[in-house]
């Protein structure tokens, strides 16, 4: 989960560097600026973004708040419900030979995540739901961002 959060933070900083390059190119060349007119390469912007993260981390203002990254998690319903039951104290009869082919728990880049970490994130973070079929095709539009804690309180 930490890798996904760090990736999201780095992506935000890289985006800010890209927007700064575009603003500079448009100021210098007008609306006709194109990607070849940007003063830095993607690798240079990435390095500058990483530098900015370190500088900001080393000198936060007293009232600074941690950023709220958006980490998209893909988890199948069965895995999520099993984690909820475990967290509620239900003993699970797990078969080590069980076929895990239908289980999915990863970020959008395919990085595996532990279902317990996903449950913890869902309990304290915002949740956006996307319902897909077994082939990954969207069945319904995603739900809006919302705090899940209120939903869990209504179940308990």
N, C-alpha and C positions, 0 to 999 in steps of 0.2 A: 504494500500500500504506500510505503514511503517513496518508492521509486516513482509511482504514478503521481503523487503530489509534487515531488521535485520536478518531474517532467512538465507538469502543468504550470508551475511557477516559472520555469525557464522559458516555456513557450510564450507566456505573457510578456516577459522581458524582451525576448527576441522580437515579438510583434511591435513593441514600443520602439525598438531600435529601427525596425523596418519603416515604421511610420515616420520616424525622424528623418531617415534618409530620403523618403519620398517628399517630405515637406521641404527639405533642403534643395533637392533637385528641381522641384516646381518653382521654388523661389528664384533659383539660379537660371532656369531655362523656360519657365512658364508651363502652361498646361500640356505642351507637347513633349514633356519629359517621358522617357520610357525606362524600363528596367536597366538597360545598359548604361544609363546616366547616373545610377546610384553610385555613391563614392566608396561604399564598402561592399565586399563580397559577403555571401551568407555566412561563411566561416568567420569573417571578421566581426559581423554583427553578433554571432553566437558568442564569441569570445568577449565582446564588449558587454553583452547581456549578463554573462556569468560574472564578469568583473563588477557590474552594477549590483548584482545580488550580494556579493561578498561585501562591498562597501556599505550597502544599506544595512546588512546584518550586523556589521561592526559598529555602526553609529545610528542606532534607532532613536527617534525622539521619545521622550518620556511617556507620551500618550499613544505610542504606536500600537496598533493591533496586528495580529497575525493575519496574513492574507487568507481569504477563503477560496481555495482552489476548487475547480469543478473536475472531479474525477469520475469518469463514466465507467461503470462496472457492469459486466455481463455475467449474470448468475442464473442458473435454472431454478425454477420454482421449488423443486424437490430439495435441492441443496440448501436453499434459503430457509425453507420450513424446517428442515432437520436441525439447522443451527438455532433457530428460534426454540424448538423443543428442547435441545440440549441446554440452552441458556436458561430455560424455565425449570430445569432440573429433571426432565424426563430421561430415564435411562434408555439408551439406544442399543438395540441388538444389531450390531454391525457385522456383516459377513465380509471377511477380508478378501474373499473370492468374488464378491459382488462385481458385476459389470459396471464400470464407471464411464462407459461410452457416452451416456446421456448427460453426464454432469459437466457443467460449464461454470467456471469461476475465474474471470480474468478481466483486465482492463481492455480498452479498445485496441491497444497495440498487441494484445495477445499475451501480455505478461501475466503468469499465473498469480492468483491472489488466494489467500487462505479464507475459506468461508467465514470463519470466526471474525476475522478482521473486517470483512464486508458487513457482517451483522453489526459490529460495533460502529462502523461508519454510518450505517443506516439509522442507528438509534440516536446518534448525536448530530448528524449532518442533514443536509437536504437530500431529498429523493426525487428522482425523475424516473418515471416508469415507461418502459417500452415493451410491448407484448409482441413476441415473435413466435412463429411456428418452428417445428423441428429443423426446417431448412434455413432458418434465419430471416424469413420474410416477415415484414411488419404486418401484424394483424389489426392493430388499432393505433391511433395516434398516441404519442407519448403524453403522459400526464405532465402538468406543470410542476415546477420546483415547489417542494413543500417540506415542512419539518415533519419527520415521521414520529417524533416522540408523542405527540398528541394522539396519533393513531394507536400507538402501543398502549397508552393509558386507557383508551376506550376498550381495548381487548382485555386488559387485566382486571 
